[in-house]
Amino acid sequence: MADDALDLSSLADDDLVAQMHDDLYDGLAEEIVEGTEILLERGWSAEKVLNDALVEGMRIVGVDFRDGILFVPEVLLAANAMKAGMEVLRPLLAETGAQRIGKVVIGTVKGDIHDIGKNLVAMMLEGAGFEVVDLGINNPVESYLEAIEEHKPDILGMSALLTTTMPYMKVVIQSLVEKGIRDDLIVLVGGAPLNEEFGKAVGADAYCRDAAVAAETARALVTARRAAAATTP
């Protein structure tokens, strides 16, 4: 076990970042915290550590999760390691006012108390550089509307694991339409019984089959929306 004796502080910056990608992949939280602190001591900004070491590391995890090389338990370990690094960076990011990619409000819909998939999506979104507001489980329309009013997110994410609770997604989206705020948000839906056809039928912008796809889709849609806004006179 050569890695056990590896002195992270002896590595050059590029090698340390590469090692942190490996450590994230292996879910080594202590090593991620140590690597994060070393880079900060070397004068790296919190934003650069976040993007180059943590977000890029989670992107690699996400690709292998999507491709069936990694599985949920391993991704949860990686996400927990990412969160350990984020605990160090979060106060520094807040101080500097560093821009995250965007903000997401996410929650499981009314009548549904399943949250493992939703939790994983929330972790992967945070790993992709989003600020995430997690509403938890069993959310009625009012919870989503209040959170949207308070947090002004770019994205609303809804999860369901039961066929009986899936239709509630349409209720929420219809409420957004009635309030005149549907077009202000990107709406993503996911959960085991859903599919792309269902996502279209309820009026979502995209159906995400797993957490890695959700993170990729969220980044792509927010980037595309911002680009479109920038070119609109």
C-alpha positions in Angstrom: 0.0 0.0 0.0 2.4 2.7 -1.3 -0.4 5.3 -1.1 -0.6 5.0 2.7 2.9 6.5 3.0 2.3 9.2 0.3 3.2 12.7 1.6 0.7 15.0 -0.2 2.7 18.1 0.7 5.7 16.7 -1.2 3.8 16.7 -4.5 4.0 19.6 -7.1 0.6 21.3 -7.6 -0.3 19.4 -10.8 0.6 16.1 -9.2 -1.3 17.0 -6.1 -4.5 17.8 -8.1 -4.2 14.6 -10.0 -3.8 12.7 -6.7 -6.9 14.5 -5.3 -8.8 13.3 -8.3 -7.7 9.7 -7.5 -8.5 10.2 -3.8 -12.0 11.5 -4.6 -12.6 8.5 -6.9 -11.6 6.3 -3.9 -13.8 8.3 -1.5 -10.9 9.3 0.8 -12.3 12.2 2.7 -9.3 12.9 5.0 -6.9 13.0 2.1 -9.2 15.4 0.2 -9.3 17.8 3.2 -5.5 17.6 3.5 -5.0 18.2 -0.2 -7.5 21.1 -0.1 -5.7 22.7 2.8 -2.2 22.3 1.1 -3.4 24.0 -2.1 -4.9 26.9 -0.1 -1.6 27.3 1.9 0.2 27.5 -1.5 -1.9 30.5 -2.4 -4.6 28.8 -4.5 -7.9 30.6 -4.4 -10.9 28.7 -3.0 -12.6 28.9 -6.4 -9.6 27.4 -8.2 -9.3 24.5 -5.7 -13.1 23.9 -6.1 -13.0 23.8 -9.9 -9.6 22.2 -10.6 -9.5 19.6 -7.8 -13.0 18.9 -6.6 -15.4 19.6 -9.5 -13.1 18.0 -12.0 -12.6 15.0 -9.8 -16.4 14.6 -9.4 -16.8 15.0 -13.2 -14.5 11.9 -13.6 -16.6 10.0 -11.0 -19.8 11.0 -12.8 -18.6 9.8 -16.2 -17.7 6.4 -14.7 -21.0 6.2 -12.8 -22.9 7.0 -16.0 -20.9 4.3 -17.9 -21.6 1.6 -15.3 -18.0 1.4 -14.0 -18.8 2.9 -10.6 -22.0 2.1 -8.6 -24.1 4.0 -6.1 -22.1 3.1 -2.9 -18.8 4.2 -4.5 -20.3 7.4 -5.7 -21.8 8.2 -2.3 -18.3 7.7 -0.8 -16.8 10.0 -3.5 -19.6 12.6 -2.8 -18.9 12.5 0.9 -15.2 13.1 0.3 -16.2 16.0 -1.9 -18.4 17.4 0.9 -15.5 17.2 3.3 -13.4 19.3 1.0 -16.3 21.7 0.5 -16.6 22.2 4.3 -13.1 23.8 4.1 -13.9 25.9 1.1 -17.4 27.0 1.7 -16.6 29.9 4.2 -13.8 31.1 1.9 -16.1 31.0 -1.1 -18.7 33.0 0.8 -16.1 35.6 1.8 -14.9 36.1 -1.8 -18.4 36.0 -3.3 -17.2 33.4 -5.8 -19.8 32.6 -8.3 -21.2 29.1 -8.4 -22.5 27.7 -11.7 -26.0 28.3 -10.6 -28.6 27.4 -7.9 -30.8 24.4 -7.7 -33.9 23.7 -5.5 -34.5 19.9 -5.3 -36.9 17.7 -3.4 -38.9 14.5 -3.5 -42.6 15.1 -4.4 -45.6 14.9 -2.1 -46.5 11.4 -1.0 -43.0 10.0 -1.6 -40.5 9.5 1.2 -37.7 8.0 -0.9 -34.5 10.1 -0.9 -31.4 8.1 -1.7 -31.5 8.9 -5.4 -32.4 12.5 -4.7 -29.6 12.8 -2.2 -27.1 11.5 -4.7 -28.3 13.9 -7.3 -27.9 16.8 -4.8 -24.4 15.7 -4.0 -23.4 15.3 -7.7 -24.9 18.8 -8.4 -22.9 20.3 -5.6 -19.9 18.4 -7.0 -20.5 20.0 -10.4 -20.3 23.5 -8.9 -24.0 24.2 -8.1 -25.4 25.7 -4.9 -28.1 23.2 -3.8 -31.1 23.8 -1.6 -32.4 20.4 -0.6 -36.1 20.4 0.5 -36.1 16.7 1.5 -39.0 14.4 1.0 -42.8 14.6 0.7 -43.0 18.1 -0.7 -46.4 19.7 -1.7 -46.6 22.4 -4.3 -46.4 25.1 -1.6 -42.9 23.9 -0.5 -41.6 24.2 -4.0 -43.2 27.6 -4.6 -41.9 29.0 -1.3 -38.4 27.8 -2.0 -38.4 29.3 -5.5 -39.6 32.6 -4.1 -37.0 32.6 -1.4 -33.9 31.2 -3.3 -34.5 32.3 -6.9 -33.0 29.1 -8.3 -32.0 28.5 -11.9 -33.2 24.9 -11.7 -36.0 23.0 -10.0 -35.4 19.3 -9.5 -38.1 16.9 -8.6 -37.8 13.2 -7.7 -40.3 10.3 -7.4 -39.8 6.6 -6.8 -43.4 5.5 -6.8 -45.7 5.3 -9.8 -48.5 6.8 -7.6 -46.5 10.0 -6.9 -45.1 10.6 -10.4 -48.2 12.5 -11.6 -47.7 15.1 -8.8 -44.8 16.5 -10.9 -47.3 17.7 -13.4 -49.3 19.4 -10.6 -46.2 21.3 -9.6 -45.2 22.3 -13.1 -48.8 23.4 -13.8 -48.6 25.6 -10.7 -45.5 27.2 -12.1 -47.3 27.9 -15.3 -50.3 29.4 -13.5 -48.0 31.6 -11.4 -46.3 32.8 -14.6 -42.8 31.6 -13.5 -42.5 28.4 -15.5 -40.2 30.0 -18.1 -37.9 31.4 -15.4 -36.8 27.9 -14.4 -35.2 24.8 -15.9 -37.2 21.9 -14.5 -35.5 18.5 -14.2 -37.3 15.3 -13.2 -36.0 11.9 -12.2 -36.6 8.6 -10.4 -36.7 4.9 -11.1 -40.2 4.7 -12.7 -39.8 7.7 -14.9 -38.6 7.9 -18.5 -38.0 10.6 -21.2 -41.5 10.3 -22.5 -43.0 11.0 -19.1 -40.7 14.0 -18.6 -42.0 15.5 -21.9 -45.6 14.7 -21.0 -45.5 16.6 -17.6 -43.7 19.6 -19.2 -40.2 19.2 -17.7 -37.2 20.5 -19.6 -35.4 17.2 -19.2 -35.6 13.7 -17.6 -32.4 12.6 -15.9 -31.9 8.8 -15.6 -29.3 9.1 -12.9 -27.2 11.5 -10.8 -24.4 11.8 -13.3 -26.7 12.6 -16.1 -28.5 15.1 -13.9 -25.3 17.0 -13.2 -24.3 17.0 -16.9 -27.7 18.1 -18.0 -27.9 20.8 -15.4 -24.6 22.3 -16.5 -25.5 22.1 -20.2 -28.9 23.7 -19.8 -27.8 26.5 -17.5 -24.8 27.3 -19.8 -27.1 27.3 -22.9 -29.7 29.5 -21.2 -27.0 32.0 -20.2 -25.5 32.0 -23.7 -28.9 32.6 -25.2 -29.6 35.5 -22.7 -26.3 37.1 -23.6 -27.0 37.2 -27.3 -30.6 38.5 -26.9 -30.7 42.3 -27.5 
